[in-house]
Amino acid sequence: MTKRIAGITIPDSEMACAAAAAARAIEPDILYRHSSRVFLFASLIGVRRQLVFNAELLYVAALFHDMGLTTLYRDSQIRFEVDGANAVRDFLRGYGVPDDDIADVWNAIALHTTFGICSHVSELTGLVAAGVETDLLGMHFDEVGRLERNAVLVEYPRGTGFKEQIIDVFAQAMANRPATTFGTVYADVLERCDPNYRRMNFCGLILGSDWKE
């Protein structure tokens, strides 16, 4: 039977079910529930804005958007967003998804932490970012009503201490690749959680470069 949460239908195609199974197997529960809420909030916002979007691709993008934070990529030295984007690209290719759609999902994941840009790239990219902003930052509450939020939380609860716990998950994922946080919000995470972390300074890099002038 098709499952609906807060009026949103959960995609149940072979590809969607495989994506959910992969996320459930790889991601810790806190990330899996977060990713599921991201899909639902993004969908609710898309409906409210009367956007035309591919729910199946949005579902896959939401489920994979934090894949790069898992232990599979703990030794990676590239940005976690790119790890997740590359993982979803390989996954989608296995289901014969057109290249343009794969590129759209790749961008949605790679850019989801780049505030102020996502909404100008594509509807899918904008919606993934909006879903993340809703779940982590409490934004877009004017587009996702209290009853809808409560229905989502019944199915995928945040749990006690979610705010502190999710920051800790981010910090653990960045611990072995602190350089990748330069210019991103994750510099804030390490600055808060790692007493030995020193963020790079853009102005310092310019002034300290090999150029004489």
Residue pairs with C-beta under 8 A, 6 or more apart in sequence:
2 9
2 10
2 12
3 9
3 10
3 12
4 10
5 40
5 151
5 152
5 155
6 40
6 44
6 147
6 148
6 149
6 151
6 152
7 44
7 47
7 148
8 39
8 40
8 43
8 44
8 47
9 55
10 16
10 59
11 55
11 56
11 59
13 56
14 95
15 56
15 60
15 92
15 95
15 97
16 56
16 59
16 60
18 91
18 95
19 59
19 60
19 63
19 64
19 91
20 59
20 63
22 63
22 91
23 32
23 35
23 63
23 64
23 67
24 32
26 67
26 70
26 72
27 35
27 66
27 67
27 70
28 70
28 169
30 159
30 162
30 165
30 166
30 169
31 66
31 69
31 70
31 169
32 63
33 156
33 157
33 158
33 159
34 66
34 135
34 136
34 156
34 166
35 62
35 63
35 64
35 65
35 66
36 62
36 63
36 155
36 156
37 131
37 134
37 135
37 152
37 153
37 156
37 158
38 62
38 65
38 128
38 131
38 132
38 134
38 135
39 58
39 59
39 62
39 63
39 131
40 131
40 152
40 156
41 130
41 131
41 134
41 135
41 140
41 144
41 152
42 58
42 62
42 127
42 128
42 130
42 131
42 134
43 55
43 58
43 127
43 131
44 143
44 144
44 148
45 127
45 130
45 131
45 134
45 140
45 143
45 144
46 53
46 58
46 123
46 127
48 143
48 144
49 143
51 123
51 127
52 123
53 123
53 124
53 127
54 101
54 124
57 97
57 101
57 104
57 105
57 124
58 124
58 127
58 128
60 88
60 91
60 92
60 105
61 88
61 105
61 108
61 109
61 124
61 128
62 128
62 131
64 84
64 87
64 88
64 91
64 105
64 109
65 81
65 84
65 108
65 109
65 112
65 128
65 132
66 80
66 84
67 73
67 83
67 84
67 87
67 88
68 76
68 79
68 80
68 81
68 82
68 83
68 84
68 85
68 87
68 173
69 80
69 84
69 169
69 170
69 173
70 173
73 80
73 83
73 173
74 173
74 176
75 176
76 83
76 177
77 176
77 177
77 179
77 180
78 177
78 180
79 110
79 180
79 184
80 173
80 174
80 177
80 180
81 109
81 110
81 111
81 112
81 113
82 110
84 109
84 110
85 105
85 106
85 107
85 109
85 110
86 106
88 102
88 105
88 106
88 109
89 102
89 105
89 106
92 101
92 102
92 105
93 102
97 105
104 122
104 124
104 125
105 124
107 121
107 122
107 124
107 125
108 118
108 121
108 122
108 124
108 125
108 127
108 128
108 129
109 128
111 117
111 118
111 121
111 125
111 129
112 118
112 125
112 128
112 129
112 132
113 132
113 184
113 185
113 186
114 129
115 129
115 185
118 125
118 126
118 128
118 129
118 130
119 125
119 126
119 129
119 130
120 126
130 139
130 140
133 139
133 140
134 140
134 141
134 144
136 166
141 149
159 165
167 189
167 192
167 193
168 193
170 186
170 189
171 189
171 190
171 192
171 193
171 194
174 180
174 181
174 186
174 189
174 190
175 190
175 194
178 190
178 194
178 197
179 200
180 186
181 187
181 189
181 190
181 199
182 199
182 200
183 202
187 199
190 197
190 199
191 197
191 199
